[in-house]
Amino acid sequence: MEDDRAVRFGVERRLELLAAVRDGTDRAALADRLGVSPSTVDRGVDELADANLVATTPDGPRLTAAGELILTELERLRALIDGVGRAGAILAGLPRDAPLHPAVVAGTDGAETIGGRVGTASPDAAAGIDPTDGSTDCSPAEDAIERSAALVARASRVDAIAGPVHPPQLTAGRRIDGGTTLRVALGGAALGTLAGRDREGLRPTLEGATVRFGVFGGEFPYTLLSARTAEGPVVGLLTAGGYVETGDAAAVDWTAERFATVWADCDPLPVYDGDG
């Protein structure tokens, strides 16, 4: 227990010094780089050494294996926190207990975010209907829906949990490219959008694709896309606040597991199979 407290104390007090030690230099250079006195560096190095995070050598302090591991994880956590902060507008409308892995909105590969209050852009946009009617002049909100729709369009396979705001393909509001395999778990709002479409009118939008719909009880607070593209797996998340997509491995794995869990609880909804 005492050793654990020493590690936490050393890291919290000396994180900047720990990062500087990684570059491999002597104590005088460390003091100059950090803008502190040599005695301050000496005290810091001693604390880190007591916590077994650095080792003293004739050439100066060096990170131990434990120091390297802790510093790497702290840097990863800092990047994750920064990424979640950047996606704040997208997450703003979600309930506190919304199921979500932080890597989905802050993947280590640099998730791309598009903000813009999707739910208030227009009634058509919020319902997942094509908001641009062919126009390239999109509002930020409409652009978020368009970017999510573009992910569906370029994918050979998409597993989706459709929330209140969703790409139009998920409820047959836009043609799905032939050869695409699409599984859609529909929440209440998305089911209502699909149910409002003419049954025969679905054929032109679904023809050539393999589409399976399932219905689950209640509502999912956002739309989650697990897409297989030529560039590799991609995750997309669309909320009333905007859109984010990433190829981060942790996000991809979590999304696949989340979809599998929801899909297992779905009741099949026979609508139209484009191959049939």
C-alpha positions as CSV (number, residue, x, y, z in Angstrom):
1,M,0.0,0.0,0.0
2,E,2.8,2.4,0.9
3,D,4.5,1.6,-2.4
4,D,1.3,2.3,-4.3
5,R,1.0,5.7,-2.7
6,A,4.6,6.5,-3.6
7,V,4.0,5.7,-7.3
8,R,0.8,7.9,-7.4
9,F,2.6,10.7,-5.6
10,G,5.6,10.5,-7.9
11,V,3.5,10.5,-11.0
12,E,1.2,13.3,-10.0
13,R,4.0,15.6,-8.8
14,R,6.6,14.8,-11.5
15,L,4.8,14.0,-14.7
16,E,6.5,16.7,-16.7
17,L,9.9,15.5,-15.4
18,L,9.1,11.9,-16.1
19,A,8.3,12.8,-19.7
20,A,11.5,14.8,-20.0
21,V,13.6,11.9,-18.7
22,R,12.3,9.7,-21.5
23,D,14.4,11.8,-24.0
24,G,17.6,10.7,-22.2
25,T,19.6,13.6,-20.9
26,D,21.5,14.6,-17.7
27,R,20.2,16.5,-14.7
28,A,21.6,19.9,-15.7
29,A,19.9,19.7,-19.1
30,L,16.7,18.7,-17.5
31,A,16.8,21.7,-15.2
32,D,17.4,24.0,-18.2
33,R,14.7,22.4,-20.3
34,L,12.0,22.6,-17.5
35,G,13.1,26.0,-16.3
36,V,13.7,24.9,-12.7
37,S,16.7,24.8,-10.4
38,P,19.0,21.8,-10.4
39,S,17.9,21.1,-6.8
40,T,14.3,20.8,-7.9
41,V,15.3,18.3,-10.5
42,D,17.3,16.4,-7.9
43,R,14.3,16.2,-5.6
44,G,12.1,15.1,-8.4
45,V,14.4,12.4,-9.7
46,D,14.8,11.1,-6.1
47,E,11.0,10.8,-5.8
48,L,10.7,9.1,-9.1
49,A,13.5,6.7,-8.2
50,D,11.9,5.9,-4.9
51,A,8.8,4.9,-6.8
52,N,11.0,2.8,-9.2
53,L,9.9,4.9,-12.2
54,V,13.4,6.0,-13.0
55,A,16.9,4.7,-12.5
56,T,20.0,6.8,-11.9
57,T,22.9,6.2,-14.2
58,P,26.3,8.0,-14.8
59,D,24.7,9.6,-17.9
60,G,21.6,10.8,-16.0
61,P,18.2,9.5,-15.0
62,R,16.6,6.9,-17.3
63,L,13.1,5.5,-17.3
64,T,12.5,2.1,-15.9
65,A,10.1,-0.4,-17.6
66,A,7.5,0.7,-15.0
67,G,8.1,4.3,-15.8
68,E,7.7,3.8,-19.5
69,L,4.5,1.8,-19.1
70,I,3.0,4.4,-16.8
71,L,4.0,7.3,-19.0
72,T,2.6,5.6,-22.1
73,E,-0.7,5.0,-20.4
74,L,-0.9,8.5,-19.1
75,E,-0.3,10.0,-22.5
76,R,-3.0,7.7,-24.0
77,L,-5.4,8.8,-21.3
78,R,-4.6,12.4,-21.9
79,A,-5.2,12.0,-25.6
80,L,-8.5,10.2,-24.9
81,I,-9.7,13.0,-22.5
82,D,-8.8,15.7,-25.1
83,G,-10.7,13.7,-27.8
84,V,-13.8,13.4,-25.7
85,G,-13.6,17.1,-24.9
86,R,-13.5,17.9,-28.6
87,A,-16.7,15.8,-29.1
88,G,-18.5,17.5,-26.3
89,A,-21.2,19.1,-28.6
90,I,-21.9,15.7,-30.2
91,L,-22.4,14.1,-26.8
92,A,-24.2,17.0,-25.1
93,G,-27.7,15.6,-25.7
94,L,-27.1,12.1,-24.6
95,P,-28.2,10.7,-21.3
96,R,-25.5,10.2,-18.7
97,D,-25.8,6.4,-18.8
98,A,-25.8,6.2,-22.6
99,P,-23.8,3.1,-23.6
100,L,-20.6,4.4,-25.2
101,H,-16.9,3.5,-25.4
102,P,-14.7,6.6,-25.2
103,A,-12.6,5.4,-28.2
104,V,-15.7,5.8,-30.5
105,V,-15.5,9.6,-30.1
106,A,-11.8,9.9,-29.3
107,G,-10.1,7.1,-31.1
108,T,-6.3,7.1,-31.0
109,D,-6.2,7.4,-34.8
110,G,-7.8,10.9,-34.6
111,A,-11.5,10.5,-34.9
112,E,-13.1,13.1,-37.2
113,T,-16.0,15.0,-35.8
114,I,-18.7,17.1,-37.4
115,G,-21.0,19.1,-35.1
116,G,-24.2,21.0,-35.8
117,R,-27.4,20.2,-33.8
118,V,-28.7,17.7,-36.3
119,G,-32.1,17.3,-34.6
120,T,-33.0,21.0,-35.1
121,A,-31.6,21.4,-38.7
122,S,-34.9,20.4,-40.3
123,P,-37.7,18.0,-39.7
124,D,-36.6,15.9,-42.8
125,A,-33.0,15.8,-41.6
126,A,-34.0,14.7,-38.1
127,A,-36.1,11.9,-39.6
128,G,-33.3,10.6,-41.7
129,I,-34.7,11.8,-45.0
130,D,-32.3,13.2,-47.6
131,P,-31.9,16.8,-46.4
132,T,-30.1,18.2,-49.4
133,D,-32.2,17.0,-52.4
134,G,-29.0,16.8,-54.5
135,S,-27.6,20.1,-53.3
136,T,-24.0,20.4,-52.1
137,D,-24.8,23.4,-49.9
138,C,-25.3,21.7,-46.6
139,S,-25.6,23.2,-43.1
140,P,-23.3,21.6,-40.5
141,A,-26.2,19.5,-39.2
142,E,-27.2,18.3,-42.7
143,D,-23.5,17.6,-43.4
144,A,-23.4,15.3,-40.4
145,I,-26.2,13.2,-41.7
146,E,-24.6,13.3,-45.2
147,R,-21.3,12.1,-43.8
148,S,-23.0,9.2,-42.0
149,A,-24.9,8.4,-45.2
150,A,-21.6,8.4,-47.2
151,L,-20.1,5.8,-44.8
152,V,-23.1,3.5,-45.5
153,A,-22.8,4.1,-49.2
154,R,-19.1,3.2,-49.4
155,A,-19.4,0.1,-47.3
156,S,-19.9,-3.5,-48.5
157,R,-21.4,-4.4,-45.1
158,V,-23.0,-2.3,-42.4
159,D,-24.4,-3.3,-39.1
160,A,-26.4,-0.5,-37.6
161,I,-28.4,0.4,-34.5
162,A,-30.7,3.2,-35.7
163,G,-31.5,5.9,-33.3
164,P,-33.9,8.9,-33.7
165,V,-31.4,10.6,-36.1
166,H,-30.0,8.3,-38.7
167,P,-28.6,8.0,-42.3
168,P,-31.6,7.8,-44.7
169,Q,-30.5,4.4,-46.0
170,L,-31.3,2.8,-42.6
171,T,-35.0,3.4,-43.1
172,A,-35.1,3.1,-46.9
173,G,-35.2,6.9,-47.5
174,R,-32.4,6.5,-50.1
175,R,-31.3,3.8,-52.4
176,I,-28.8,1.3,-51.0
177,D,-26.0,0.3,-53.4
178,G,-26.4,-3.1,-55.0
179,G,-24.2,-5.8,-53.3
180,T,-24.4,-4.1,-49.9
181,T,-25.3,-6.2,-46.9
182,L,-27.2,-4.3,-44.3
183,R,-28.5,-5.3,-40.9
184,V,-30.5,-2.6,-39.1
185,A,-31.7,-2.8,-35.5
186,L,-34.6,-0.3,-35.3
187,G,-35.5,1.7,-32.2
188,G,-38.9,3.3,-31.9
189,A,-38.3,6.5,-33.8
190,A,-36.5,4.7,-36.7
191,L,-39.2,2.1,-36.9
192,G,-41.8,4.8,-37.1
193,T,-40.0,6.3,-40.1
194,L,-39.7,3.0,-41.9
195,A,-43.4,2.1,-41.2
196,G,-44.5,5.4,-42.7
197,R,-43.0,4.5,-46.1
198,D,-45.1,2.8,-48.8
199,R,-44.3,-0.9,-48.9
200,E,-44.0,-1.1,-52.7
201,G,-42.0,2.1,-52.6
202,L,-39.3,0.3,-50.7
203,R,-38.4,-1.9,-53.6
204,P,-36.4,0.7,-55.6
205,T,-34.3,1.7,-52.6
206,L,-33.6,-1.9,-51.4
207,E,-33.3,-3.7,-54.7
208,G,-29.9,-5.4,-55.2
209,A,-29.0,-5.1,-51.6
210,T,-29.4,-7.7,-48.8
211,V,-31.2,-6.0,-46.0
212,R,-32.4,-7.4,-42.7
213,F,-34.4,-5.4,-40.2
214,G,-34.9,-6.2,-36.6
215,V,-36.9,-4.4,-33.9
216,F,-35.9,-3.9,-30.3
217,G,-38.0,-2.5,-27.4
218,G,-37.4,1.1,-26.5
219,E,-35.1,3.6,-28.0
220,F,-31.3,3.8,-28.6
221,P,-30.0,7.3,-27.8
222,Y,-27.9,7.6,-31.0
223,T,-27.2,5.8,-34.3
224,L,-24.2,3.5,-34.2
225,L,-22.7,2.2,-37.5
226,S,-20.2,-0.7,-37.9
227,A,-19.1,-0.6,-41.5
228,R,-16.8,-2.7,-43.6
229,T,-15.1,-0.6,-46.2
230,A,-12.2,-1.0,-48.7
231,E,-10.0,1.0,-46.3
232,G,-10.9,-1.3,-43.4
233,P,-13.5,-1.3,-40.6
234,V,-15.0,2.1,-39.7
235,V,-17.3,3.1,-36.8
236,G,-19.7,6.0,-37.2
237,L,-21.8,7.7,-34.5
238,L,-24.6,10.1,-35.3
239,T,-26.4,12.1,-32.6
240,A,-28.6,15.2,-32.6
241,G,-25.4,17.1,-32.0
242,G,-23.3,15.9,-34.9
243,Y,-21.3,13.0,-36.3
244,V,-18.0,11.3,-35.6
245,E,-16.3,8.3,-37.3
246,T,-13.1,6.4,-36.5
247,G,-11.2,3.3,-37.4
248,D,-9.8,2.9,-33.9
249,A,-9.4,-0.8,-33.1
250,A,-11.0,-0.5,-29.6
251,A,-13.9,1.4,-31.1
252,V,-14.4,-1.2,-33.8
253,D,-14.3,-4.1,-31.3
254,W,-16.7,-2.4,-28.9
255,T,-19.2,-1.5,-31.6
256,A,-19.3,-5.0,-33.0
257,E,-20.0,-6.4,-29.5
258,R,-22.7,-3.7,-28.8
259,F,-24.5,-4.4,-32.1
260,A,-24.3,-8.2,-31.5
261,T,-25.9,-7.7,-28.1
262,V,-28.8,-5.5,-29.4
263,W,-29.3,-7.7,-32.5
264,A,-29.7,-10.8,-30.4
265,D,-32.6,-9.1,-28.6
266,C,-34.3,-8.0,-31.9
267,D,-37.5,-9.5,-33.4
268,P,-37.2,-9.9,-37.2
269,L,-39.1,-7.4,-39.3
270,P,-39.9,-8.8,-42.8
271,V,-40.1,-5.9,-45.1
272,Y,-38.2,-6.6,-48.4
273,D,-35.1,-8.5,-49.3
274,G,-33.5,-7.0,-52.3
275,D,-32.1,-10.3,-53.4
276,G,-35.4,-12.0,-53.1
